Amino acid sequence: MKLNLGSGSLKLEDYENIDIKDGKPAYPLDVPDGSCDVIRASHLLEHFASHEVYEVLKHWASKLKQGGTLMIAVPDFKKIITGYESGAGMNVSGYLMGGQTDEYDFHKSIYDKDALTELFNSVGLSDITEWTSDTKDCASLPISLNLQGVKKSNMVRRVIHAVTSSPRLSFTDHMHCIMTEIIARGIFLKQGTGVFWSQVLTRGIEDVLEMNGDYILTLDYDTWFRWGHVQKMLELMEKHPEADAIFPVQMKRECDSPMMGIVDKDGERVSKLDHSELEQDLLPTVTGHFGLTVLRASSLKKLKKPWFKSIPGPDGSWNDGRIDDDIYFWQNFKECGLNAFVAPKVNIGHLQLMCTFPGHYTDNFKCVHTPLGELGDVKNIPEHCRWE
């Protein structure tokens, strides 16, 4: 089944053409869930109010089969503004607000590529790419933004629980991610607070293991992510049954290297990888992180206790040679025959505190950003900002 929503007078062959003027509303659709191979909506989404568009896209996505494609075309706000500023003489008013020839011909929302991509991710669509219209409709206009996404594995069949160890004071950006990307999607969140994060995380995981879910998602208080990141890792878990844990690429704080320990087929640690290797879905690792990590619940039940343990160095100090709680976890993970992987094409943010100084007036005060951990050395502070 292929649907052409908001078809107007331009009816497409091989499609069921749906238009409100023909007595067939595009929302809600009168077709069964999971029944459509393709849903095409050319310059229709902007006719819905901003507060409606998420539910509209979610509804359309629910009508797709697994592997089905949603094709959306909308006026590209960025292209319209660029054309206006260049004096191109385009119909800016019509593109932004609609032709207003009847009660249906009004635009109520605007989009650029980032905003539409975010919406696609939020309703569970993957493989988001641009498409070109082979029909002389609005999707072929030079100001048209055409994106399509694919409905992949049906994760609603899996039970997912999330666990986080939160400090008493936390980044609000991370909590926004949890509220909009985790709790809003019905995922149960077990949150704990305490001085010893590893103990809090252990108790949280133990609690949700008793809830008999399929996957456990760990969240760290200084991680930035979106639902699209979570979904991609869940899809990889479905695709790779050999994986007991998968985490995305996240950079170390105040550092230019990622938090992962890649190993080769013989289990030897690798310091550098070429681009072809990084194109793979997953790479085996010996160390990871808990910023946004998917763990297979059945695998965790095989992990010996304690899961976390900090061990001082040979000289009894906590300097070089020590084993931190997280490193111990991944070493224990490997010793128990469990397999951890990093997903090199899933990349998330790591929040950190920065001190921003004004640059020198001769450089128009261009900002200089310095991590807080580097402020102890005066050399890391711009010379004209030093107090010595």
N, C-alpha and C positions, 0 to 999 in steps of 0.2 A: 504494500500500500504506500502510495506517495501522495502527499497533500501539498497543495499550493494555497497558502493562506493569504487572505486579502487580495484575491486574484483580480477584483474589479472586472473590467471588460476584457482583459487580456487572459484568455484561458490557455493553459499549457496542455499539450498532448501528454498522455501517459500519467497525468496527475488527476486527482480528485480536486477540483477547483472550489474553494470555499470563500464566500464573501458575505458580509453582514447584509448587503443590499439584496442578496438573493435569498435572504432568510436563513443563512447558515453562519452563525457566529464562529469566529476563530478562537474565542475563549468564552466559556469552556468548550472543548471539542467533544462532539458526540461520537467518539470512537473508543474502543477498548484500550486499556493500558497495554503497552508492549506490542502494539499491532502494526506500527508504521516503520517502513524502511527509510523513508526520507520525509522530512517536514521542511518546507520552504516558505519563508515569510519575507517578502520583499517590501521594504519601507512600510512596515506595519507596526513594529514594536514601539516606534516613537509616538504612536497614537494612544498608547497607554500611559497613565500617570506614573511618575517616578516611584511612588510607593507600591505600585502594582506589578512592576516589570519582573521582579524576582519570582513572584507567584506564577505569573504568566509563563515565563521560561521554564520554571520547574514543572508546570502542568504539561507544556509541550514535550519536554524531555521524558516525562512519564509515559507518554504515548509511543515513544520509540521502542523498537526491539533492541535487544543487545546487539551492538554493532551498527545500529541505525544512526543516521546523520541528521543534525539540525542545521539548516542553512538560514542565516539571518542577514538581511541587508538593511542598513539604516543610513540617514544622512550623517556624514562624518563632520563633527563640529570643528575639528582642527582644520580640515580642508576648506570649510566654509569661511572660517575666520581668516585663514591665509589668503584666500581669494579676495575677500573683502578688503583686507589691508593692502593688497597689491593693486587694487583698482580694476579688477577683472570684469566688473560690471555684471556679476551674477545675481540671480534672484535670491538674495540672502533672506529676505522676509519669508518667502515661500518655503525655502529649504528648512528654515528654523521653526516656523509656526504653521506650516501647512497652507494649502490653497484656500481653505475656509469657504469652499463652495457649498457645503452642506454640513449637517450636524456631525458627520463623521470625519470631516477633512480638517482636523485640528491636531497639531503636534503638542504633546504634553511632556516629553522628556528628550534629553540630548545625550549623545554618545561620542566617545572617541575610542580608539583601538584598545587602550588600557582598560577603560571602564567596561566595554563589552566583553573583553577577555575575562575580566574578573567575574562578570555575571555568568559566563559559560562555566568557569571553574566552580562557582558556587552551587550550580545545579548538577554537578557531577559529569560534565562533558570533558573529554580528553582529545588529544591530537588536534588542537585548535589551529586552523590554517585559514588563509584567505582563499576566496574562490571568485571566478569570473563568470558573469552572466552570459549565456549564449542566446539570450532573448532581449529584444529592445524594450526593456521595462526600466523601472527606476533603478534597479540594481546595476544597470549599465551606465548610469550617469557618472560623470567624472568626480562628483563629490560623494559617491556612494562608498560606504565601508561595508565590505562583504566578508563575514567570518562564518566558518562552519566548525562543528565539533561532533565527536563521536561518543555515543553512549557505550561504555565498556562494562566490565564485570559488575554484576548486581550485588553490591556490598550489603544491601539490606538483609540478605540471607545470613550474614555473619553478625555475631554479637561482639561489639567493640566497647571496651571500657578504657577510661583514661585515668592516669595517676600523676599527681604533681606534688612536689615538696616546695612549699612557698616560704620565703622569708617573711618576717613581720612587715617589712616594707618592700614593695615590688614595683617593677616597671608597669605602668598603666597600659602601655602598648601591648605587652604580652597578655595581660588580663583581657584586653579587648579581643585579641586573637582567640582566647579560650571561649569567651562569651559568644562571639559571632561564628566561629568555625567549629567549635566542639559542642558546647551545651545547646546551641540553637539547632543542631542536627540530631538531638536526642541521645547523644552519647553520655553515659553516666560518668561523672568526674568525681574521683576520690581525692580530696585535697587534704594535705597534712601540713602542719607547721611545727618547726622545732629547730634547735641549734644544730643537730646532727642530721643533715639531709639524707644520708644513706639509711639511717634507721627509719626515718619518716617514709622514704620510698619503699623500703622493705615491708613495713606494716601496710602501706597502701596496696602494694601488689598482692600481698597475702590476702587482704580483704576481698579484692576483686577476683582473685582466683577462685574463691568460694562461690562466686556468682556464675561460674561455668560459662564464661565467654570464650570466643575464639581468639581474639587478639587483644593485647594490652598496649596502650599508647602512653609512653612516658613523655611528660612535658616539663621543660625547665623554665624557670621564671624569667630568664633573659633571652628567650628565643622568640623570633618573629616569623610567622608562617601564615599560610592561607589554606583553605580546605583543599585546593588543588594539589598542594604538596602532600597532604595526608592521603588523598585519594590515589595519587600515583604510587605511593608506597604500599597501600593496601592492594592495588592491582598487581604489583610486583610480588607480594606475598602469595596471591592466588596463582600467579604464573609460575612461581618457583617454590615448590613444596620442600626443596632441600634447605631453604632459608629458615632459620630459627629466629633471626633478628635482622631488621633492615633499618638503617638510619641514613639521612641525607647528608650532603656535604655542608658543614658548618665551619667557619673559620675560628681559630683560637682568638680569644680576646687579646687586644694589643699585640697582634702578631699577624704575619702574612702567610701562615701555613694552615691547612685544614686539620681538623681533629679526626684523624683516622690513621690506622697502621696497615697499609696494603701489603699483602703477601703474594708470592708467586705460587705456581702449582706445587712446589715442593715445601711450601710453608715458610719460605725465607722472606724476610721483610724487604720491601722494594722502596727505594727512596725517590724514584722518578718514573713516571709512566708516559708513554707516547700517546698521541691523540687517538689513535685507533683503539687502544685499550680502554680509554676513557669513554668511548662510544658504546661500551657494553652496558647492559641493564644493571648488572651487579658486579662488584669486585669483592673478593674475600678479604677480610680484615682480622687483625688480632686485637685491636683496640677500637673503641668507638666513643659515643657520648649518649646522653639521655635527653638532649634538647627537644627532639621530636623523633622518637624511636618506636618502631612497631615490633613487639615481641609476640611470638606464638605462645599462647597460654599453655598448650600441651607440652611445649618444650621446657617452659619454666618449671614445670612440676618435676622435671628430671634434674634440675640444678641443685647441687649439694649446698647445704648451709655451712657457714654464713655466706650470703651472697656478696656482701661487701665487707672489706676488712682493710684497714690501713696498717702498714708495716714500716717501721723506721729503717734507715739505711744500716749497713754493717757496723758503723761506728755509733749507732744508737741515736743519730740525729735525724731531723726531718729535712735534710738537704738532699743533694744528689745521692741516688741509690735507694731512695725510699720508694715504696709502692703505695699509691693513693687508692682510696676506696673504689673509684671507677675503674682503674687499671686492674685491680684485683678481680673485680666482677668479670671483666672480659677474659682475663687469664683463666679464671674458674670456668667460665662459659666454654672455652676451648677444651679444657681438660675433661669436661663432662661430655665431650663429643658433639657439642652443639656448634652450629655454623652461623657466624655473623657476617653481614655484607653491608657495604656502602653503595648507595645508588648515586653514581657520579653525575647523572643528569637531573637530579632533584636537589636544588640549592636553596637554602634558607638563610635568614639573617640572624646575627648575634648582636643583641643590644649591649652597648657599653657606654659608660659615662666619659664624656670628653670635656675638655676645657678649651673654649674658643677665644683666641686673642685677636685683637685688631691688627691687621698687617700694618707695615710702615706707611705713612702718608704718601711717600713717593710711589707706592704700589697701590694707591687708591684704597688703602685699608683692607686689602684682600685678606679674608679670614685665614688664620692659621689654627688648625685643630691639633690638640695634643691630648692623648689618653691620660687619665688621671694618674695611672701608675707610673707615668714617665715624668711627672712634675717634680719628683724628688731630686732630679738632676737638673741643675740650672741651665745646662747646655741645651735642653729640650724646649726651653722657653725662648721666644724671639728676643733678640738682644735689646730692642727698644722697649720691651715690656718687663725687663728684669728690674729688681729692686736693689741689686748690689752695685 
